[in-house]
Amino acid sequence: MTNPDTSVDTSTAFSQLNLPPAALDNLASMGYESMTPIQAQSVPLVLEGRDLIAQAQTGSGKTAAFGIGMLETLNPRWFAIQGLVLCPTRELATQVAGELRKLARYLDNIKIVTLCGGQPIGPQIGSLEHGAHIVVGTPGRLKDHLRKQTLKLDSVKMVVLDEADRMLDMGFEEDLRTLLVATPDQRQTLLFSATYPDEIEAISAAYQLDPVRVSVELHHDASRIDQRVWHIERLPKGEAVASVIQEYAPEASIIFCNTRQACQEMQATLREYGLKALALHGDLEQRDRDQVLVRFSNGSSRYLIATDVAARGLDIDAVDLVINADLPQDPAVYVHRIGRTGRAGRSGMAISLCSDRDQHRLSRIEALQSQPLTKLAELTPPSADRQPPAADMVTLAIAGGRKEKLRAGDLLGALTRSGGIEASLIGKIDIGDHACYIAVHKRVAADALEHLRQGKIKGRSFRARRL
Protein backbone atom coordinates (compact mmCIF):
# COMPACT_ATOMS: atom_id res chain seq x y z
CA MET A 1 0.00 0.00 0.00
CA THR A 2 1.18 3.55 -0.65
CA ASN A 3 1.61 6.02 2.16
CA PRO A 4 -1.50 8.26 2.32
CA ASP A 5 0.72 11.23 3.09
CA THR A 6 1.46 11.88 -0.57
CA SER A 7 0.57 14.57 -3.08
CA VAL A 8 -1.84 12.22 -4.87
CA ASP A 9 -5.04 14.05 -5.72
CA THR A 10 -7.71 11.88 -4.09
CA SER A 11 -10.33 13.14 -6.54
CA THR A 12 -8.40 11.45 -9.37
CA ALA A 13 -7.09 8.45 -7.42
CA PHE A 14 -7.78 5.07 -9.01
CA SER A 15 -9.05 3.94 -5.60
CA GLN A 16 -12.11 6.18 -6.15
CA LEU A 17 -13.25 3.99 -9.03
CA ASN A 18 -15.82 1.25 -8.56
CA LEU A 19 -13.35 -1.55 -9.26
CA PRO A 20 -12.69 -4.90 -7.54
CA PRO A 21 -9.96 -4.82 -4.87
CA ALA A 22 -7.80 -7.16 -6.99
CA ALA A 23 -7.94 -4.70 -9.91
CA LEU A 24 -6.98 -1.77 -7.64
CA ASP A 25 -4.10 -3.78 -6.13
CA ASN A 26 -2.83 -4.59 -9.62
CA LEU A 27 -2.99 -0.92 -10.66
CA ALA A 28 -1.04 0.01 -7.51
CA SER A 29 1.59 -2.63 -8.31
CA MET A 30 1.98 -1.00 -11.74
CA GLY A 31 2.65 2.35 -10.06
CA TYR A 32 -0.76 3.78 -11.02
CA GLU A 33 -1.95 6.16 -8.30
CA SER A 34 -3.58 9.21 -9.87
CA MET A 35 -5.43 9.12 -13.16
CA THR A 36 -4.16 11.22 -16.06
CA PRO A 37 -6.61 13.87 -17.32
CA ILE A 38 -7.93 11.65 -20.11
CA GLN A 39 -8.31 8.71 -17.70
CA ALA A 40 -10.15 10.83 -15.11
CA GLN A 41 -12.65 11.95 -17.75
CA SER A 42 -13.00 8.61 -19.58
CA VAL A 43 -12.81 5.71 -17.15
CA PRO A 44 -15.99 6.47 -15.13
CA LEU A 45 -17.97 6.85 -18.37
CA VAL A 46 -16.53 3.63 -19.80
CA LEU A 47 -17.45 1.78 -16.60
CA GLU A 48 -21.01 3.16 -16.94
CA GLY A 49 -21.22 1.58 -20.40
CA ARG A 50 -21.39 4.86 -22.33
CA ASP A 51 -20.12 5.32 -25.89
CA LEU A 52 -17.26 7.79 -26.02
CA ILE A 53 -15.41 10.17 -28.35
CA ALA A 54 -12.16 11.05 -26.62
CA GLN A 55 -9.52 13.47 -27.80
CA ALA A 56 -6.26 11.89 -26.65
CA GLN A 57 -2.70 11.48 -27.83
CA THR A 58 0.07 8.89 -27.53
CA GLY A 59 1.51 9.06 -24.03
CA SER A 60 -1.67 10.39 -22.41
CA GLY A 61 -2.57 7.09 -20.76
CA LYS A 62 -5.40 6.26 -23.13
CA THR A 63 -4.78 2.49 -23.14
CA ALA A 64 -5.66 2.33 -19.44
CA ALA A 65 -8.52 4.77 -20.12
CA PHE A 66 -10.32 2.12 -22.17
CA GLY A 67 -8.53 -1.04 -20.96
CA ILE A 68 -9.69 -0.85 -17.33
CA GLY A 69 -13.32 -0.76 -18.41
CA MET A 70 -12.90 -3.37 -21.15
CA LEU A 71 -11.49 -5.90 -18.70
CA GLU A 72 -14.46 -5.36 -16.38
CA THR A 73 -16.87 -6.36 -19.19
CA LEU A 74 -15.18 -9.73 -19.75
CA ASN A 75 -16.44 -13.13 -18.73
CA PRO A 76 -13.12 -15.01 -18.26
CA ARG A 77 -14.83 -18.42 -18.46
CA TRP A 78 -16.25 -17.64 -21.90
CA PHE A 79 -13.59 -18.14 -24.59
CA ALA A 80 -15.09 -15.83 -27.20
CA ILE A 81 -13.86 -12.49 -28.50
CA GLN A 82 -15.51 -9.97 -26.19
CA GLY A 83 -13.19 -6.99 -26.72
CA LEU A 84 -11.84 -5.59 -30.03
CA VAL A 85 -9.20 -2.84 -30.33
CA LEU A 86 -8.37 -1.38 -33.76
CA CYS A 87 -5.00 0.39 -34.19
CA PRO A 88 -3.37 2.07 -37.21
CA THR A 89 0.03 0.33 -36.93
CA ARG A 90 1.57 -2.90 -35.78
CA GLU A 91 3.77 -1.04 -33.29
CA LEU A 92 0.82 0.62 -31.57
CA ALA A 93 -1.15 -2.66 -31.55
CA THR A 94 1.81 -4.44 -29.91
CA GLN A 95 2.11 -1.71 -27.26
CA VAL A 96 -1.62 -1.73 -26.54
CA ALA A 97 -1.73 -5.53 -26.23
CA GLY A 98 1.25 -5.47 -23.86
CA GLU A 99 -0.38 -2.85 -21.64
CA LEU A 100 -3.69 -4.74 -21.61
CA ARG A 101 -1.89 -7.90 -20.50
CA LYS A 102 -0.39 -6.01 -17.54
CA LEU A 103 -3.77 -4.52 -16.65
CA ALA A 104 -5.34 -8.00 -16.84
CA ARG A 105 -2.96 -9.70 -14.40
CA TYR A 106 -5.61 -9.68 -11.67
CA LEU A 107 -7.86 -11.91 -13.82
CA ASP A 108 -7.20 -15.60 -14.48
CA ASN A 109 -6.43 -16.93 -17.96
CA ILE A 110 -7.31 -13.85 -20.01
CA LYS A 111 -6.06 -14.41 -23.56
CA ILE A 112 -5.19 -11.38 -25.68
CA VAL A 113 -4.27 -11.98 -29.34
CA THR A 114 -2.56 -9.49 -31.66
CA LEU A 115 -3.48 -9.64 -35.37
CA CYS A 116 -1.40 -7.36 -37.62
CA GLY A 117 -0.17 -7.28 -41.18
CA GLY A 118 3.48 -7.89 -42.00
CA GLN A 119 3.36 -11.23 -40.16
CA PRO A 120 2.42 -14.75 -41.33
CA ILE A 121 -1.31 -15.32 -41.10
CA GLY A 122 -1.07 -19.07 -40.37
CA PRO A 123 0.09 -18.79 -36.73
CA GLN A 124 -2.56 -16.12 -36.16
CA ILE A 125 -5.25 -18.52 -37.34
CA GLY A 126 -3.88 -21.13 -34.93
CA SER A 127 -4.06 -18.67 -32.02
CA LEU A 128 -7.67 -17.81 -32.84
CA GLU A 129 -8.64 -21.50 -33.01
CA HIS A 130 -7.62 -21.84 -29.34
CA GLY A 131 -9.93 -18.97 -28.38
CA ALA A 132 -9.34 -15.40 -27.21
CA HIS A 133 -11.04 -12.84 -24.99
CA ILE A 134 -9.57 -9.69 -26.58
CA VAL A 135 -8.21 -9.10 -30.09
CA VAL A 136 -5.95 -6.12 -30.85
CA GLY A 137 -5.06 -5.53 -34.48
CA THR A 138 -4.77 -3.44 -37.61
CA PRO A 139 -7.85 -3.03 -39.82
CA GLY A 140 -6.45 -4.65 -42.96
CA ARG A 141 -5.36 -7.87 -41.28
CA LEU A 142 -8.54 -8.08 -39.19
CA LYS A 143 -10.58 -7.76 -42.38
CA ASP A 144 -8.48 -10.58 -43.93
CA HIS A 145 -9.39 -12.84 -41.02
CA LEU A 146 -13.03 -11.82 -41.27
CA ARG A 147 -13.05 -12.74 -44.96
CA LYS A 148 -11.42 -16.12 -44.21
CA GLN A 149 -14.01 -16.66 -41.46
CA THR A 150 -11.20 -17.23 -38.95
CA LEU A 151 -12.36 -14.21 -36.89
CA LYS A 152 -15.81 -14.19 -35.28
CA LEU A 153 -16.98 -10.87 -33.84
CA ASP A 154 -20.57 -11.74 -32.93
CA SER A 155 -19.76 -11.86 -29.18
CA VAL A 156 -17.96 -8.51 -28.97
CA LYS A 157 -19.14 -6.30 -26.11
CA MET A 158 -16.74 -3.37 -26.62
CA VAL A 159 -14.96 -1.96 -29.68
CA VAL A 160 -12.17 0.63 -29.40
CA LEU A 161 -10.93 2.68 -32.36
CA ASP A 162 -7.50 3.84 -31.17
CA GLU A 163 -5.99 6.78 -33.08
CA ALA A 164 -9.01 6.74 -35.35
CA ASP A 165 -7.90 9.83 -37.28
CA ARG A 166 -4.70 8.11 -38.41
CA MET A 167 -6.55 4.99 -39.49
CA LEU A 168 -8.66 7.23 -41.71
CA ASP A 169 -5.53 9.02 -42.98
CA MET A 170 -4.12 5.63 -43.96
CA GLY A 171 -7.21 4.74 -46.02
CA PHE A 172 -8.82 2.29 -43.61
CA GLU A 173 -12.32 3.82 -43.55
CA GLU A 174 -13.94 1.03 -45.57
CA ASP A 175 -12.19 -1.62 -43.46
CA LEU A 176 -13.36 0.07 -40.25
CA ARG A 177 -16.95 0.10 -41.44
CA THR A 178 -16.76 -3.58 -42.48
CA LEU A 179 -15.43 -4.57 -39.05
CA LEU A 180 -17.96 -2.48 -37.12
CA VAL A 181 -20.86 -3.96 -39.09
CA ALA A 182 -19.63 -7.45 -38.14
CA THR A 183 -20.01 -6.69 -34.40
CA PRO A 184 -23.32 -6.72 -32.46
CA ASP A 185 -25.46 -3.57 -32.55
CA GLN A 186 -25.57 -3.49 -28.73
CA ARG A 187 -21.81 -3.18 -28.29
CA GLN A 188 -20.11 -0.27 -26.50
CA THR A 189 -18.01 1.81 -28.93
CA LEU A 190 -15.09 4.00 -27.84
CA LEU A 191 -13.38 6.31 -30.32
CA PHE A 192 -9.97 7.83 -29.45
CA SER A 193 -8.55 10.44 -31.80
CA ALA A 194 -5.99 13.25 -31.60
CA THR A 195 -7.96 15.32 -34.15
CA TYR A 196 -11.59 15.52 -35.29
CA PRO A 197 -11.82 15.44 -39.11
CA ASP A 198 -15.26 15.22 -40.71
CA GLU A 199 -14.79 11.48 -41.31
CA ILE A 200 -14.57 10.93 -37.55
CA GLU A 201 -17.93 12.63 -37.08
CA ALA A 202 -19.41 10.43 -39.83
CA ILE A 203 -18.09 7.21 -38.23
CA SER A 204 -19.43 8.32 -34.85
CA ALA A 205 -22.86 9.20 -36.24
CA ALA A 206 -23.17 5.83 -37.96
CA TYR A 207 -21.85 3.49 -35.26
CA GLN A 208 -22.15 5.15 -31.84
CA LEU A 209 -25.18 5.62 -29.61
CA ASP A 210 -25.46 8.99 -27.85
CA PRO A 211 -21.68 9.30 -27.36
CA VAL A 212 -20.14 11.51 -24.68
CA ARG A 213 -17.33 13.75 -25.96
CA VAL A 214 -14.31 14.31 -23.70
CA SER A 215 -11.00 16.02 -24.38
CA VAL A 216 -7.91 17.32 -22.68
CA GLU A 217 -6.31 20.64 -23.52
CA LEU A 218 -4.21 20.50 -26.68
CA HIS A 219 -1.45 22.44 -24.94
CA HIS A 220 1.86 21.39 -23.50
CA ASP A 221 3.40 22.66 -20.29
CA ALA A 222 5.57 25.59 -21.39
CA SER A 223 7.93 24.86 -18.52
CA ARG A 224 8.66 21.41 -19.97
CA ILE A 225 8.80 22.09 -23.73
CA ASP A 226 10.74 25.06 -25.05
CA GLN A 227 8.96 25.84 -28.35
CA ARG A 228 10.85 27.90 -30.91
CA VAL A 229 10.47 28.85 -34.56
CA TRP A 230 13.26 29.57 -37.03
CA HIS A 231 12.22 31.73 -39.96
CA ILE A 232 14.25 30.54 -42.93
CA GLU A 233 14.07 31.67 -46.53
CA ARG A 234 17.29 31.17 -48.42
CA LEU A 235 18.67 28.29 -46.34
CA PRO A 236 17.50 24.84 -47.58
CA LYS A 237 15.63 22.84 -44.96
CA GLY A 238 18.16 20.00 -44.86
CA GLU A 239 20.97 22.41 -44.08
CA ALA A 240 18.83 24.18 -41.48
CA VAL A 241 18.13 20.88 -39.71
CA ALA A 242 21.85 20.03 -39.79
CA SER A 243 22.59 23.42 -38.16
CA VAL A 244 20.05 22.74 -35.42
CA ILE A 245 21.49 19.31 -34.67
CA GLN A 246 25.07 20.59 -34.65
CA GLU A 247 24.10 23.49 -32.38
CA TYR A 248 22.11 21.51 -29.79
CA ALA A 249 23.69 18.01 -30.11
CA PRO A 250 20.55 16.16 -28.90
CA GLU A 251 20.75 12.69 -27.39
CA ALA A 252 17.67 11.74 -29.42
CA SER A 253 15.80 13.81 -31.99
CA ILE A 254 12.78 13.20 -34.24
CA ILE A 255 12.65 15.26 -37.44
CA PHE A 256 9.16 15.47 -38.95
CA CYS A 257 8.58 15.84 -42.69
CA ASN A 258 5.22 15.81 -44.46
CA THR A 259 6.06 13.35 -47.26
CA ARG A 260 8.12 10.23 -47.92
CA GLN A 261 10.17 12.06 -50.55
CA ALA A 262 10.97 14.86 -48.09
CA CYS A 263 12.16 12.23 -45.58
CA GLN A 264 14.50 10.65 -48.11
CA GLU A 265 15.89 14.02 -49.22
CA MET A 266 16.42 15.06 -45.60
CA GLN A 267 18.26 11.81 -44.86
CA ALA A 268 20.57 12.32 -47.85
CA THR A 269 21.37 15.93 -46.88
CA LEU A 270 22.14 15.06 -43.26
CA ARG A 271 24.51 12.31 -44.39
CA GLU A 272 26.49 14.95 -46.31
CA TYR A 273 27.26 16.50 -42.93
CA GLY A 274 28.15 13.20 -41.29
CA LEU A 275 24.81 12.90 -39.49
CA LYS A 276 23.57 9.34 -39.86
CA ALA A 277 19.80 9.54 -39.53
CA LEU A 278 17.26 6.76 -39.90
CA ALA A 279 14.13 7.35 -42.00
CA LEU A 280 10.65 6.03 -41.19
CA HIS A 281 8.00 6.25 -43.90
CA GLY A 282 5.22 4.23 -45.47
CA ASP A 283 7.32 2.57 -48.16
CA LEU A 284 9.40 0.52 -45.71
CA GLU A 285 8.92 -3.23 -45.43
CA GLN A 286 7.73 -4.30 -41.98
CA ARG A 287 11.09 -5.87 -41.04
CA ASP A 288 12.97 -2.70 -42.01
CA ARG A 289 10.45 -0.61 -40.08
CA ASP A 290 10.88 -2.79 -36.99
CA GLN A 291 14.65 -2.41 -37.16
CA VAL A 292 14.47 1.37 -37.54
CA LEU A 293 12.24 1.65 -34.47
CA VAL A 294 14.44 -0.69 -32.43
CA ARG A 295 17.65 1.18 -33.28
CA PHE A 296 16.15 4.55 -32.40
CA SER A 297 14.43 3.43 -29.21
CA ASN A 298 17.49 1.61 -27.86
CA GLY A 299 19.82 4.56 -28.41
CA SER A 300 21.99 3.15 -31.20
CA SER A 301 20.82 5.93 -33.52
CA ARG A 302 20.29 9.51 -32.36
CA TYR A 303 18.24 10.90 -35.26
CA LEU A 304 14.95 9.68 -36.74
CA ILE A 305 13.26 11.32 -39.75
CA ALA A 306 9.58 10.44 -39.99
CA THR A 307 6.21 11.25 -41.50
CA ASP A 308 3.23 11.59 -39.16
CA VAL A 309 1.54 8.40 -40.31
CA ALA A 310 4.75 6.34 -40.05
CA ALA A 311 5.47 7.66 -36.55
CA ARG A 312 2.11 6.63 -35.11
CA GLY A 313 2.59 4.26 -32.20
CA LEU A 314 6.11 5.52 -31.57
CA ASP A 315 6.18 5.80 -27.79
CA ILE A 316 9.67 6.80 -26.60
CA ASP A 317 10.16 8.88 -23.47
CA ALA A 318 13.74 10.05 -23.92
CA VAL A 319 13.39 12.32 -27.01
CA ASP A 320 14.90 15.68 -26.11
CA LEU A 321 14.45 17.54 -29.42
CA VAL A 322 11.64 17.51 -31.98
CA ILE A 323 12.30 19.35 -35.25
CA ASN A 324 9.42 20.25 -37.56
CA ALA A 325 11.19 20.47 -40.90
CA ASP A 326 7.73 20.85 -42.45
CA LEU A 327 4.90 22.46 -40.51
CA PRO A 328 1.72 20.35 -40.57
CA GLN A 329 -1.51 21.64 -42.09
CA ASP A 330 -3.47 20.70 -38.95
CA PRO A 331 -2.30 22.56 -35.82
CA ALA A 332 -3.43 19.63 -33.63
CA VAL A 333 -0.87 17.47 -35.42
CA TYR A 334 1.83 19.95 -34.37
CA VAL A 335 0.80 19.50 -30.74
CA HIS A 336 0.86 15.73 -31.17
CA ARG A 337 4.36 15.87 -32.68
CA ILE A 338 5.97 18.00 -30.01
CA GLY A 339 4.34 15.91 -27.29
CA ARG A 340 7.02 13.31 -27.98
CA THR A 341 9.50 15.43 -26.03
CA GLY A 342 9.25 16.76 -22.50
CA ARG A 343 7.83 13.46 -21.24
CA ALA A 344 8.22 11.47 -18.02
CA GLY A 345 9.10 14.63 -16.09
CA ARG A 346 11.90 15.64 -18.45
CA SER A 347 12.33 18.97 -20.24
CA GLY A 348 12.46 19.09 -24.03
CA MET A 349 12.71 21.41 -27.01
CA ALA A 350 10.71 21.73 -30.22
CA ILE A 351 12.10 23.77 -33.13
CA SER A 352 9.98 24.49 -36.21
CA LEU A 353 11.24 25.74 -39.56
CA CYS A 354 9.03 28.34 -41.19
CA SER A 355 9.19 30.13 -44.54
CA ASP A 356 6.91 32.93 -45.72
CA ARG A 357 4.56 30.48 -47.40
CA ASP A 358 4.22 28.56 -44.09
CA GLN A 359 3.11 31.66 -42.18
CA HIS A 360 -0.59 30.74 -42.22
CA ARG A 361 0.20 27.34 -40.70
CA LEU A 362 2.30 28.96 -37.99
CA SER A 363 -0.49 31.41 -37.21
CA ARG A 364 -2.99 28.58 -36.72
CA ILE A 365 -0.57 26.76 -34.40
CA GLU A 366 -0.02 29.89 -32.32
CA ALA A 367 -3.77 30.55 -32.20
CA LEU A 368 -4.44 27.02 -30.91
CA GLN A 369 -1.83 27.45 -28.19
CA SER A 370 -2.90 31.03 -27.41
CA GLN A 371 0.71 32.21 -27.53
CA PRO A 372 3.39 32.88 -30.15
CA LEU A 373 6.39 30.60 -30.53
CA THR A 374 9.73 32.07 -29.44
CA LYS A 375 11.86 33.16 -32.38
CA LEU A 376 15.14 31.30 -32.75
CA ALA A 377 18.24 33.39 -33.45
CA GLU A 378 20.23 32.66 -36.60
CA LEU A 379 22.45 29.60 -36.22
CA THR A 380 25.89 28.90 -37.64
CA PRO A 381 25.72 27.25 -41.10
CA PRO A 382 26.34 23.50 -40.94
CA SER A 383 29.76 22.00 -41.54
CA ALA A 384 30.93 18.43 -42.06
CA ASP A 385 33.71 19.25 -39.57
CA ARG A 386 31.27 19.91 -36.69
CA GLN A 387 30.30 16.44 -35.54
CA PRO A 388 28.11 15.91 -32.48
CA PRO A 389 29.05 12.79 -30.50
CA ALA A 390 27.99 9.56 -32.17
CA ALA A 391 25.60 7.20 -30.41
CA ASP A 392 27.26 5.11 -27.69
CA MET A 393 25.26 1.96 -28.47
CA VAL A 394 25.05 -0.36 -31.47
CA THR A 395 22.39 -2.96 -32.23
CA LEU A 396 23.07 -6.67 -32.71
CA ALA A 397 20.38 -8.77 -34.40
CA ILE A 398 19.86 -12.48 -33.67
CA ALA A 399 17.91 -14.75 -36.03
CA GLY A 400 15.67 -16.22 -33.35
CA GLY A 401 12.94 -14.88 -31.10
CA ARG A 402 9.83 -15.59 -29.08
CA LYS A 403 8.78 -18.47 -31.32
CA GLU A 404 12.18 -20.10 -30.71
CA LYS A 405 11.55 -19.73 -26.94
CA LEU A 406 14.21 -17.03 -26.49
CA ARG A 407 13.82 -14.60 -23.60
CA ALA A 408 15.69 -11.46 -22.60
CA GLY A 409 17.27 -13.32 -19.68
CA ASP A 410 18.71 -15.96 -22.03
CA LEU A 411 20.47 -13.32 -24.12
CA LEU A 412 21.69 -11.37 -21.11
CA GLY A 413 23.07 -14.55 -19.56
CA ALA A 414 24.76 -15.62 -22.79
CA LEU A 415 26.64 -12.32 -22.99
CA THR A 416 27.44 -11.78 -19.31
CA ARG A 417 28.11 -15.29 -18.02
CA SER A 418 29.55 -16.98 -21.07
CA GLY A 419 30.77 -13.98 -23.05
CA GLY A 420 32.26 -11.98 -20.23
CA ILE A 421 30.49 -8.75 -21.21
CA GLU A 422 29.71 -6.42 -18.29
CA ALA A 423 25.98 -6.09 -17.73
CA SER A 424 26.36 -2.29 -17.49
CA LEU A 425 27.45 -2.27 -21.16
CA ILE A 426 24.28 -4.02 -22.34
CA GLY A 427 21.24 -1.88 -23.08
CA LYS A 428 17.70 -2.56 -24.20
CA ILE A 429 16.76 -6.06 -25.42
CA ASP A 430 13.82 -6.39 -27.83
CA ILE A 431 12.28 -9.81 -28.47
CA GLY A 432 10.28 -10.30 -31.67
CA ASP A 433 8.58 -13.41 -32.98
CA HIS A 434 11.58 -14.58 -35.00
CA ALA A 435 14.28 -11.98 -34.22
CA CYS A 436 15.94 -10.44 -31.16
CA TYR A 437 17.77 -7.13 -30.96
CA ILE A 438 20.35 -6.29 -28.29
CA ALA A 439 21.85 -2.84 -27.73
CA VAL A 440 25.48 -3.05 -26.56
CA HIS A 441 28.08 -0.36 -25.98
CA LYS A 442 30.17 0.23 -29.10
CA ARG A 443 33.33 -0.50 -27.07
CA VAL A 444 32.34 -4.18 -26.71
CA ALA A 445 30.22 -4.59 -29.84
CA ALA A 446 32.81 -6.62 -31.79
CA ASP A 447 33.44 -9.01 -28.86
CA ALA A 448 29.72 -9.42 -28.18
CA LEU A 449 28.96 -10.15 -31.83
CA GLU A 450 31.77 -12.69 -32.09
CA HIS A 451 30.56 -14.46 -28.97
CA LEU A 452 26.98 -14.62 -30.23
CA ARG A 453 28.20 -16.07 -33.52
CA GLN A 454 30.50 -18.66 -31.97
CA GLY A 455 28.64 -19.43 -28.76
CA LYS A 456 25.28 -20.94 -27.96
CA ILE A 457 22.05 -19.63 -26.46
CA LYS A 458 20.03 -22.24 -24.56
CA GLY A 459 22.25 -24.86 -26.15
CA ARG A 460 21.55 -23.72 -29.71
CA SER A 461 23.47 -21.72 -32.31
CA PHE A 462 21.84 -18.66 -33.86
CA ARG A 463 22.97 -16.36 -36.68
CA ALA A 464 23.91 -12.87 -35.47
CA ARG A 465 24.83 -9.64 -37.21
CA ARG A 466 25.35 -5.96 -36.54
CA LEU A 467 22.70 -3.60 -37.88
Beta strands, then each sheet from edge to edge (+ up, - down):
strand 1: 52-55
strand 2: 83-86
strand 3: 112-115
strand 4: 134-137
strand 5: 158-161
strand 6: 188-193
strand 7: 212-215
strand 8: 225-231
strand 9: 253-256
strand 10: 277-280
strand 11: 303-306
strand 12: 321-324
strand 13: 348-354
strand 14: 374-375
strand 15: 393-398
strand 16: 426-431
strand 17: 436-441
strand 18: 464-466
sheet 1: 3+ 4+ 2+ 5+ 6+ 1+ 7+
sheet 2: 10+ 11+ 9+ 12+ 13+ 8+ 14+
sheet 3: 16+ 17- 15+ 18-
end
